[in-house]
Amino acid sequence: MKVGLIIFSRLDSNRLPGKALRSIGDRPLLGHVISRARRVGTDYEVVVATSDRPIDDPIAEFAGGQGVAVFRGATDDCLARASACAETHGFDAIARICGDRAFFDPGLVKCLIGELLTRKVDLATNIVERTFPVGASVEIVTLDAMRRMLAETDDAFEREHMTTYIYRN
């Protein structure tokens, strides 16, 4: 099973517009996230998934400059964007990484990838019962599960927040 690491990022955040490319220390926030994603391991391709709107061109340019693949798709339908990205890159499952989580734990991502593969489940996560702090959430989801969610829900909130449908059902 091929697992990809997809970093979801857009420039028009409501709380802090442009945060993806704001500098933290010596580099933009997205650069820190990309570096941490690479620490998950060389077995996993890293892709930045952003919208297909011109406002997100700088994200695509930055990611490309970092040697990372870029996927462009739906703005508010993260589920459709994730599924299309996975299909384009031949991923059977993805790790969902938020583009503003500069301190996520690469070891935890790798551990949950292992759980998904070993247990043969649709979703491996550490957030069903919150024992990790907010910001340390990890979700690994299969393409098959994403396809089923796309077929079963057209709820805008569930499509934007990707795995909400699984938790509700």
DRENFIMAR-669004 format. One record per residue (C-alpha): x, y, z. Coordinates in nm, 3 decimals. Layout:
BEGIN
<site px="X" py="Y" pz="Z"/>
...
This chain:
BEGIN
<site px="0.000" py="0.000" pz="0.000"/>
<site px="0.141" py="0.336" pz="-0.103"/>
<site px="0.090" py="0.608" pz="0.159"/>
<site px="0.140" py="0.975" pz="0.079"/>
<site px="0.182" py="1.274" pz="0.309"/>
<site px="-0.050" py="1.553" pz="0.201"/>
<site px="-0.001" py="1.899" pz="0.349"/>
<site px="-0.317" py="2.110" pz="0.315"/>
<site px="-0.243" py="2.480" pz="0.284"/>
<site px="-0.415" py="2.799" pz="0.166"/>
<site px="-0.323" py="3.165" pz="0.198"/>
<site px="-0.658" py="3.313" pz="0.293"/>
<site px="-0.686" py="3.205" pz="0.652"/>
<site px="-0.956" py="3.395" pz="0.840"/>
<site px="-0.765" py="3.427" pz="1.167"/>
<site px="-0.421" py="3.506" pz="1.022"/>
<site px="-0.423" py="3.575" pz="0.648"/>
<site px="-0.107" py="3.467" pz="0.470"/>
<site px="0.011" py="3.256" pz="0.764"/>
<site px="0.142" py="2.974" pz="0.543"/>
<site px="0.418" py="3.199" pz="0.411"/>
<site px="0.479" py="3.411" pz="0.720"/>
<site px="0.829" py="3.368" pz="0.854"/>
<site px="0.896" py="3.183" pz="1.174"/>
<site px="1.262" py="3.230" pz="1.243"/>
<site px="1.451" py="3.184" pz="0.920"/>
<site px="1.179" py="3.039" pz="0.698"/>
<site px="0.806" py="3.042" pz="0.622"/>
<site px="0.567" py="2.834" pz="0.831"/>
<site px="0.499" py="2.602" pz="0.537"/>
<site px="0.872" py="2.537" pz="0.505"/>
<site px="0.882" py="2.411" pz="0.864"/>
<site px="0.585" py="2.182" pz="0.798"/>
<site px="0.749" py="2.043" pz="0.483"/>
<site px="1.071" py="1.975" pz="0.676"/>
<site px="0.885" py="1.785" pz="0.947"/>
<site px="0.688" py="1.587" pz="0.687"/>
<site px="1.015" py="1.477" pz="0.528"/>
<site px="1.122" py="1.343" pz="0.868"/>
<site px="0.841" py="1.084" pz="0.853"/>
<site px="1.069" py="0.894" pz="0.617"/>
<site px="1.189" py="0.861" pz="0.262"/>
<site px="0.929" py="0.593" pz="0.189"/>
<site px="0.659" py="0.860" pz="0.177"/>
<site px="0.605" py="1.123" pz="-0.092"/>
<site px="0.519" py="1.471" pz="0.035"/>
<site px="0.262" py="1.674" pz="-0.160"/>
<site px="0.129" py="2.022" pz="-0.083"/>
<site px="-0.241" py="2.039" pz="-0.172"/>
<site px="-0.375" py="2.388" pz="-0.218"/>
<site px="-0.665" py="2.545" pz="-0.402"/>
<site px="-0.673" py="2.614" pz="-0.772"/>
<site px="-0.734" py="2.987" pz="-0.711"/>
<site px="-0.474" py="3.249" pz="-0.807"/>
<site px="-0.446" py="3.363" pz="-0.443"/>
<site px="-0.272" py="3.032" pz="-0.369"/>
<site px="-0.016" py="3.061" pz="-0.651"/>
<site px="0.252" py="3.171" pz="-0.399"/>
<site px="0.199" py="2.848" pz="-0.202"/>
<site px="0.241" py="2.641" pz="-0.516"/>
<site px="0.553" py="2.837" pz="-0.611"/>
<site px="0.704" py="2.802" pz="-0.264"/>
<site px="0.634" py="2.429" pz="-0.241"/>
<site px="0.774" py="2.371" pz="-0.589"/>
<site px="1.086" py="2.564" pz="-0.490"/>
<site px="1.125" py="2.328" pz="-0.195"/>
<site px="1.121" py="2.029" pz="-0.431"/>
<site px="0.776" py="1.920" pz="-0.320"/>
<site px="0.498" py="1.809" pz="-0.553"/>
<site px="0.196" py="2.039" pz="-0.566"/>
<site px="-0.168" py="1.946" pz="-0.621"/>
<site px="-0.432" py="2.209" pz="-0.689"/>
<site px="-0.802" py="2.150" pz="-0.643"/>
<site px="-1.126" py="2.248" pz="-0.473"/>
<site px="-1.106" py="2.534" pz="-0.223"/>
<site px="-1.353" py="2.431" pz="0.047"/>
<site px="-1.399" py="2.064" pz="-0.041"/>
<site px="-1.088" py="1.918" pz="0.122"/>
<site px="-1.228" py="1.567" pz="0.087"/>
<site px="-1.249" py="1.603" pz="-0.293"/>
<site px="-0.906" py="1.768" pz="-0.303"/>
<site px="-0.753" py="1.488" pz="-0.093"/>
<site px="-0.913" py="1.214" pz="-0.297"/>
<site px="-0.812" py="1.366" pz="-0.630"/>
<site px="-0.458" py="1.425" pz="-0.501"/>
<site px="-0.431" py="1.064" pz="-0.381"/>
<site px="-0.555" py="0.934" pz="-0.716"/>
<site px="-0.319" py="1.160" pz="-0.912"/>
<site px="-0.019" py="1.042" pz="-0.711"/>
<site px="-0.120" py="0.677" pz="-0.686"/>
<site px="-0.166" py="0.683" pz="-0.308"/>
<site px="-0.376" py="0.410" pz="-0.147"/>
<site px="-0.388" py="0.610" pz="0.176"/>
<site px="-0.281" py="0.954" pz="0.297"/>
<site px="-0.160" py="1.122" pz="0.610"/>
<site px="-0.355" py="1.443" pz="0.649"/>
<site px="-0.119" py="1.719" pz="0.759"/>
<site px="-0.244" py="2.071" pz="0.827"/>
<site px="-0.022" py="2.336" pz="0.674"/>
<site px="-0.012" py="2.536" pz="0.996"/>
<site px="0.109" py="2.252" pz="1.222"/>
<site px="0.479" py="2.328" pz="1.236"/>
<site px="0.526" py="2.108" pz="1.542"/>
<site px="0.344" py="1.788" pz="1.448"/>
<site px="0.526" py="1.468" pz="1.545"/>
<site px="0.671" py="1.280" pz="1.245"/>
<site px="0.722" py="0.971" pz="1.463"/>
<site px="0.354" py="0.966" pz="1.555"/>
<site px="0.256" py="0.994" pz="1.188"/>
<site px="0.482" py="0.700" pz="1.103"/>
<site px="0.341" py="0.499" pz="1.397"/>
<site px="-0.018" py="0.555" pz="1.283"/>
<site px="0.071" py="0.465" pz="0.924"/>
<site px="0.197" py="0.137" pz="1.068"/>
<site px="-0.129" py="0.089" pz="1.260"/>
<site px="-0.336" py="0.149" pz="0.946"/>
<site px="-0.131" py="-0.102" pz="0.749"/>
<site px="-0.118" py="-0.365" pz="1.023"/>
<site px="-0.482" py="-0.347" pz="1.128"/>
<site px="-0.613" py="-0.294" pz="0.773"/>
<site px="-0.854" py="-0.019" pz="0.880"/>
<site px="-0.996" py="0.281" pz="0.694"/>
<site px="-0.874" py="0.540" pz="0.945"/>
<site px="-0.593" py="0.545" pz="1.199"/>
<site px="-0.603" py="0.846" pz="1.429"/>
<site px="-0.519" py="0.974" pz="1.775"/>
<site px="-0.824" py="1.199" pz="1.811"/>
<site px="-1.120" py="0.969" pz="1.874"/>
<site px="-1.043" py="1.008" pz="2.244"/>
<site px="-0.832" py="1.320" pz="2.289"/>
<site px="-0.523" py="1.231" pz="2.485"/>
<site px="-0.284" py="1.442" pz="2.276"/>
<site px="-0.286" py="1.823" pz="2.280"/>
<site px="-0.469" py="2.016" pz="2.011"/>
<site px="-0.224" py="2.058" pz="1.725"/>
<site px="-0.085" py="1.705" pz="1.765"/>
<site px="-0.374" py="1.542" pz="1.582"/>
<site px="-0.290" py="1.279" pz="1.323"/>
<site px="-0.519" py="1.113" pz="1.070"/>
<site px="-0.423" py="0.846" pz="0.817"/>
<site px="-0.712" py="0.759" pz="0.585"/>
<site px="-0.746" py="0.523" pz="0.290"/>
<site px="-0.845" py="0.631" pz="-0.058"/>
<site px="-1.126" py="0.372" pz="-0.049"/>
<site px="-1.271" py="0.541" pz="0.261"/>
<site px="-1.244" py="0.883" pz="0.094"/>
<site px="-1.427" py="0.751" pz="-0.212"/>
<site px="-1.706" py="0.614" pz="0.007"/>
<site px="-1.736" py="0.945" pz="0.192"/>
<site px="-1.754" py="1.135" pz="-0.138"/>
<site px="-2.040" py="0.908" pz="-0.247"/>
<site px="-2.226" py="0.925" pz="0.084"/>
<site px="-2.216" py="1.290" pz="0.186"/>
<site px="-2.265" py="1.626" pz="0.025"/>
<site px="-2.267" py="1.808" pz="0.359"/>
<site px="-2.037" py="2.111" pz="0.316"/>
<site px="-1.894" py="2.084" pz="0.670"/>
<site px="-1.815" py="1.713" pz="0.629"/>
<site px="-1.654" py="1.775" pz="0.291"/>
<site px="-1.443" py="2.066" pz="0.418"/>
<site px="-1.328" py="1.886" pz="0.733"/>
<site px="-1.268" py="1.561" pz="0.548"/>
<site px="-1.299" py="1.294" pz="0.819"/>
<site px="-1.598" py="1.436" pz="1.008"/>
<site px="-1.828" py="1.198" pz="0.821"/>
<site px="-1.642" py="0.897" pz="0.962"/>
<site px="-1.663" py="1.027" pz="1.318"/>
<site px="-2.034" py="1.103" pz="1.284"/>
<site px="-2.113" py="0.762" pz="1.134"/>
